[in-house]
Amino acid sequence: MRRMLRKYLPDHESIRNNRWLRPFESWLLHPRLWHLNRHSAAGAVAVGMFCGLIPGPLQMIGAAISALILRVNLPLALVVTLYTNPFTIVPLYLVAYQLGRLLIGDSGGFVAPPAFSVGAFTGWAEAMQVWMLAVAKPLAVGLIALASSLSALGFVVTSAAWRLYLIRAWRRRRS
């Protein structure tokens, strides 16, 4: 598997020769960012799971910066953020919203967004702002809680799966 991954990953020379990456060469060429072992993989999965819930296109940037700071596998952290996509983002945000409501003690029901009206666009825009402010606090609290939970779960599951793989490989070699 490592040989297959090396085919797709950039080598040190391509990073050195890329004019956009050259200013970050000392950070990007750190060996722990590119080696795949139990600790870097589990950390990368945790980083990717946490940063996957960052809104919009900032997921990959957040994962890259976090991987650089924490010195975990950079490519794996970037790939793991892809668990959020157009099919999964709405259910994940609904779960985060409900979790946030639970955590802050909001006993009100789900607040539906205002219906769009072309004729009363300014009224709709104002109602939409009020709705977004009402949803913001539970959603923010829920996103942080869900991202933290998914991150911890990803770390534990990756560490356990890697450990099981190593135990089985060790037993096969012994027998």
C-alpha positions in Angstrom: 0.0 0.0 0.0 2.8 2.4 0.8 4.3 1.8 -2.7 1.0 2.7 -4.2 0.7 5.9 -2.2 4.2 7.0 -3.1 3.2 7.0 -6.7 0.6 9.7 -6.0 2.4 11.8 -3.4 4.8 14.6 -4.3 8.5 14.0 -3.7 10.9 16.4 -2.0 12.2 17.8 -5.3 8.8 18.7 -6.6 8.1 20.6 -3.4 11.5 22.4 -3.6 10.9 23.3 -7.3 7.3 24.5 -6.8 7.4 28.3 -6.5 4.2 28.4 -4.5 5.4 25.9 -2.0 9.0 27.0 -1.7 8.3 29.5 1.1 6.9 26.7 3.2 9.7 24.2 2.3 11.1 23.8 5.8 7.6 23.0 7.1 6.4 20.8 4.3 9.6 18.7 4.1 9.4 17.5 7.8 9.5 13.7 7.6 6.7 13.1 10.0 4.2 14.8 7.6 4.8 12.1 4.9 5.5 8.9 6.9 2.6 6.6 7.5 2.7 4.9 10.9 0.2 4.2 13.6 0.7 7.5 15.4 0.7 9.8 12.4 -2.2 8.0 10.8 -4.4 8.1 13.9 -3.5 11.8 14.4 -4.2 12.5 10.7 -7.6 10.8 10.9 -8.4 12.9 14.0 -7.4 16.1 12.3 -9.3 15.3 9.2 -12.5 14.3 11.1 -12.4 17.5 13.1 -11.6 19.8 10.2 -14.2 18.1 8.0 -17.0 20.0 9.7 -15.4 23.4 9.0 -17.8 25.2 6.7 -17.0 25.5 3.0 -13.7 25.2 1.2 -11.7 26.0 4.4 -11.7 22.3 5.4 -8.6 21.4 3.5 -6.8 24.5 4.6 -7.7 23.9 8.2 -6.6 20.2 7.9 -3.3 21.2 6.3 -2.5 23.8 8.9 -3.4 21.4 11.7 -1.4 18.6 10.2 1.6 20.9 9.9 1.3 22.1 13.5 0.7 18.6 15.0 3.2 16.9 12.6 0.8 14.2 11.5 0.4 12.6 8.0 -0.6 15.5 5.8 -2.1 13.6 2.8 -4.2 11.4 5.0 -5.5 14.4 7.0 -6.5 16.1 3.7 -8.3 13.0 2.3 -10.2 12.3 5.5 -11.9 15.7 5.3 -13.8 14.4 2.3 -16.2 12.5 4.5 -18.3 15.7 4.3 -19.6 16.1 0.8 -22.9 17.4 -0.7 -24.7 14.2 0.3 -23.5 14.1 4.0 -23.1 17.7 4.9 -26.8 18.4 5.5 -27.4 15.4 7.8 -24.2 16.2 9.7 -25.2 19.8 10.3 -28.7 18.7 11.4 -27.1 16.3 13.9 -24.8 19.1 15.0 -27.7 21.5 15.4 -29.7 19.0 17.5 -26.6 18.2 19.6 -26.0 21.9 20.2 -29.6 22.4 21.2 -29.3 19.6 23.7 -26.0 20.9 25.1 -27.2 24.5 25.6 -30.6 23.3 27.0 -32.8 24.7 24.2 -36.1 23.0 24.6 -37.8 24.7 21.7 -38.5 22.7 18.5 -36.7 22.9 15.2 -36.8 26.4 13.8 -37.7 26.2 10.2 -36.2 28.8 7.8 -38.6 31.4 6.4 -40.3 30.6 3.1 -38.8 32.4 0.1 -40.9 35.1 -1.4 -39.9 37.0 -4.5 -42.5 39.7 -4.0 -41.4 40.4 -0.4 -37.7 39.9 -0.8 -36.6 42.5 1.7 -38.9 41.0 4.3 -37.7 37.5 3.6 -34.0 38.7 3.8 -34.7 40.2 7.3 -36.5 37.1 8.4 -33.6 35.0 7.1 -31.1 37.1 9.2 -33.3 36.6 12.3 -33.5 32.8 11.6 -29.7 32.5 11.1 -29.0 34.3 14.3 -31.4 32.0 16.2 -29.7 28.9 14.7 -26.1 30.1 15.1 -25.5 29.4 18.7 -26.8 25.8 18.9 -25.2 25.1 15.5 -21.8 26.4 16.6 -21.8 24.5 19.9 -23.0 21.4 18.2 -20.4 21.6 15.4 -17.6 21.9 17.9 -19.0 19.0 20.0 -19.6 16.8 17.0 -16.2 17.5 15.5 -14.5 16.8 18.8 -16.5 13.5 19.2 -15.8 12.4 15.6 -12.1 13.3 16.0 -11.7 11.3 19.2 -13.6 8.4 17.7 -11.5 8.5 14.6 -8.3 8.5 16.6 -9.4 5.5 18.8 -10.7 3.5 15.9 -7.6 4.1 13.7 -5.3 3.2 16.6 -7.2 0.1 17.4 -7.4 -1.1 13.8 -3.7 -0.5 13.2 -2.9 -2.4 16.4 -5.1 -5.3 15.4 -3.4 -5.4 12.0 0.0 -5.5 13.7 -1.0 -8.2 16.1 -2.3 -10.4 13.2 0.8 -9.8 11.1 3.0 -10.6 14.0 1.0 -13.9 14.7 1.2 -14.8 11.0 5.0 -14.4 11.1 5.4 -16.5 14.2 3.4 -19.4 12.8 
